[in-house]
Amino acid sequence: MRSLLVIIDGLGDDPIPEWNGLTPFQYAEHKNMDELIRIGAYSEVSICEDDFIPESLSCILRLLGVQRQDFPTNRAYLELLAHDRDISEYEMVLRCNLVSVDENDMLVSFNGQGLSVKDMAEAAKACNEFWQGIEFMHLSMYRNLLILDKDRRILDNCVIPPPHESMGENINLLLGEIKQQSLLLRHFIEGTAKKLERFNHDGIRYMLYPWGPSERKALPDFQALHGLKGAAVCEAEIVRGIAKGLQLTAPQIAGATADIDTDIAAKAAVTLKLLNENDFVLTHFNGADEAAHRYDYQGKAEFISAIDKEFLEKIINNVREPLRIVICGDHVTSSRSGKHNKNVGPVIAAQLNTAAIPVKINNYQDILTFLMRASDMRG
């Protein structure tokens, strides 16, 4: 029996007062999910529980059965792997967001808000020059990486709040510790801010925000871990990095993005193809999380509805062999606060084209058991 794990990043949410307390999932139209609930099971689960902060890296690795001692510290290294790069044991890599700050030095956005995609590419180009001791690597839009010599003060002892969790806070306090610990990074932050001055407007200025330092960390081979041949359909850098680290097949998909404008139909077609070739497929959608970070609960609900119509309907109507399917989030992303939290989120589990007994999902271990165990498993 094949298995399909559909992760709608940040699927869970807080109640929206404008919708009489409904969440975006509850507000969305999802007749295909409702049918899977009818023949299977619906529950609400926290993937991170109380073990770690609600973040995609740890939550997705947990859903894929990786033990916590094998989790990398932060996600920058896996984002580097996603772009077919690696580092030595003597180097480290940091995430580096293009952020905006107001006249009072308060962080306004973590994602270059107010700049077009073209502007953000130009901003990255302006910063992508020779920096002695630092390699600047532009990924996409506001996302960048920094590669530099390993510094245990930064890796082990430096507190750098994630920018997407720090809106409205003072930028000097947020970056104060990293600038104190590393003169090299202080010069980089201040030097690139000067190069970005031409993008400043209406009291808003732009700068680069290094955070999430990470070192080289090997992940276990997925097939060796579970005895299953696996593949992934994804575009977000962290998920592509996880796939590459676990040795999952992860083809490039034309039209796929890490936001709500992704080509959902293309992801459905590739998922169906990979299900014919593999025992397990992970399909990841990142747009719900991105919409919630922008406080766009309407866009999040519409994206969930689109996944139901353009993805799940094709899967259900075209899979002929027995299939286990789980639809869940990795963590909750609140459209009200724009932040992740540890609250429970929706989990749908069902088996198609089989008379097997419906499963019960009470926690993340049940999800893993349902997806990875042999085909004679019963509820």
Buried (B, 14 or more C-beta within 10 A) or exposed (E): BBBBBBBBBBBBBBBBEEBEEBBBBBBBBBEBBEBBBEEBBBBEBBBBBEEBBBBBBBBBBBBBBBEEEEBBBBBBBBBBBBBEBEBEEEBBBBBBBBBBBBEEEBBBBBBBBBBEEEBBBBBBEBBBEEBEEBBBBBBBBBBBBBBBEBBEEBBEEBEBBBBBBBBEBBBEEBBBBBBEBBEBBBBBBEBBBEBBEEBBEEEBBBBBBBBBBBBBBEBBEBBEBBEBBBBBBBBBBBBBBBBBBBBBBBEEBEEBBBBBEBBBBBBBBBBBBBBEEBBBBBBBBBBBBBBBBBBBBBBBBBBBBBBBBBBBBBBBEEBEEBBBBBBBBBBBBBBEBBBBBBBBBBBBBBBBEEEBEEBEBEBBEBBBBBBBBEEEBEB
